[in-house]
Amino acid sequence: MSGRIPQSFIDELLNRVDIVDVIDARVPLKKAGREFQACCPFHSEKTPSFTVSPAKQFYHCFGCGAHGSAVGFLMDYEHLEFPEAIEELAHSVGLEVPREAGGARPRETAQHDYHGLLQRADHFYRARLREHPQAGRATEYLKGRGLSGEIAATFGLGYAPPGWDALLNHLGPDPATLKAAVELGLLVQKDDGRLYDRFRDRVMFPIRDRRGRTIGFGGRVLGDEKPKYMNSPESPVFHKGQELYGLYEARKATQKLERLLVVEGYMDVVALAQFGITDAVATLGTSTTPEHLERLYRTVREVVFCFDGDAAGRRAAWRALENALPVLREGREARFLFLPEGEDPDSLVRNIGADAFREKTVDSIPLSQFFYESLTRQVDTRSVDGRAHLVELARPLLQKLPDSVFRDLMVEELGRYSGVKVSSLQRRLFGASTPEAPPAPRRAVSATGRSPVRMAIRLLLERPQLALQIAQPAGFEDLDMPGVTLLHELLETSRAQPHLNTGALLEHWRGKAEEKALAKLAMQPLEVPAEGLDEEFCGAIQRLVEQRDRQRTEQLLHRSHASSLSEDEKAELKQLLEARVPAAANSRRKQQD
């Protein structure tokens, strides 16, 4: 579907759904005081640290840090994209997801037709595998590859009959249907306008998206014709640089995947599944792209690339490594499994068995090892010239890595091979050496030792309706202090929609730099009783207003010494100085009390 989902709809949706119901349907929860608990579904633990707050409509794991709203839970637990999670929640409460932009609605309808048409083609190919007079050749081929009927059904394998018009005749004469079939690559249109079937006399592998919908096909010939494999072309619903064959089946077979094995072809995925190895996926005739990798790492933390051990396989592995570098953030691992000469995953698992194959997967080569083994083969590290060349080879590759502990360790390893100090390498690879961080600017701190900005944000996250206690503008908006802009935005959002719960409020910051910090604050214990929230919040805002007045007074006094003030500035300074006297007296009285 195209078109942006309106934020107002997301707000309404998150006020309708109950996060407890959403999570409890997937992870059984137990009542624990005002909240609910369970063992975290995102990491292994024996003592529950996964907490769901019905008041905040927010979940948080104190063990691994996972957190979010009902939308975030579906994205993490069921590995859905954001729009898919919204669709899932909307369906559960009987809402239709609207889309912004004028052209969105026709496009939405068209894509529903595309998926329906692909489903018709899927059913057609499956039925031909059972019923067509020549289907015996296809079933014999599958049996010869050791596949059972159960595995064939799991992956929805089918058969495209020989001839030019089997599917064409099945789809019927409707012009709109035939036009859509051409757009999807099911049919091909000649220059003279005549149509014919793209897939003929092939075993058919339906390609499914994360929701299990058929979005394209791969077809394998039964003889020696070329091309041996044929994929659906790019279409409105199929983008081969983003999709992975077998990912839907892998997620369905194992709810909590530990790793994913990336192999080269459909048959490798299906053959491994026949032996109980259900965590394999394949790219669709392309190298592994960054989009593929982001999709893989949203599902698992470890990806193992499986390639032939020959020169061509190692070149393909190196391309995968180069594409992996930019997405290797904290907690993500990549490994490489090189097969013996003459073996593919299908043949190897038959020769050594599933257990031995799994051991090879677990014992595969870490990316860091493959990286430096490949580079050091190209230089003579015994010479100064060779070690200098090694640094130059590594430079553009290491620069692709996100700033992380992994990058630091990779640079340390380069230092070990090259003999260059790590501090010097950091400077040469990433620019100027990293100076010591300047001291953080002083923040206003309340009498209780809490930053009033942090405290006000924390209280707003606890009870967004507190924003109604403060008139706008509050008087601190131009205060030069970290977090003030964010607090102002939170106040504006909460005042405009005081019905928002914590989870819905945080969704306004999804994908923004402040998202993680806000989520972390939302789950911190609040040492203020419920009946004292209003007073504490108003007090924090008042302290910020006072801090702003002191800051502005100092600015005007400093400017008056350097140059003359305008009449308006003189009047403002006078007012600020007069206000200081009673404020100071009140402060002394409070201290005496």
Secondary structure, 3 states (H helix, E strand, C coil): CCCCCCHHHHHHHHHHCCHHHHHHCCCCCEEECCEEEECCCCCCCCCCCEEEECCCCEEEECCCCCEECHHHHHHHHCCCCHHHHHHHHHHHCCCCCCCCCCCHHHHHHHHHHHHHHHHHHHHHHHHHHHHCCCHHHHHHHHHHCCCCHHHHHHCCCEEECCCCCHHHHHHCCCHHHHHHHHHCCCEEECCCCCEEECCCCEEEEEEECCCCCEEEEEEEECCCCCCCEEECCCCCCCCCCCCCECHHHHHHHCCCCCEEEEECCHHHHHHHHHCCCCCEEECCCCCCCHHHHHHHHCCCCEEEEEEECCHHHHHHHHHHHHHHHHHCCCCCEEEEEEECCCCCHHHHHHHHCHHHHHHHHHCCEEHHHHHHHHHHCCCCCCCHHHHHHHHHHHHHHHCCCCCCHHHHHHHHHHHHHHCCCHHHHHHHHHCCCCCCCCCCCCCCCCCCCCCHHHHHHHHHHHCHHHHHHCCCCCCCCCCCCCCHHHHHHHHHHHHHCCCCCHHHHHHCCCCCCCHHHHHHHHCCCCCCCHHHHHHHHHHHHHHHHHHHHHHHHHHHHHHHHHCCCCHHHHHHHHHHHHHHHHHHHHHHHHHHC
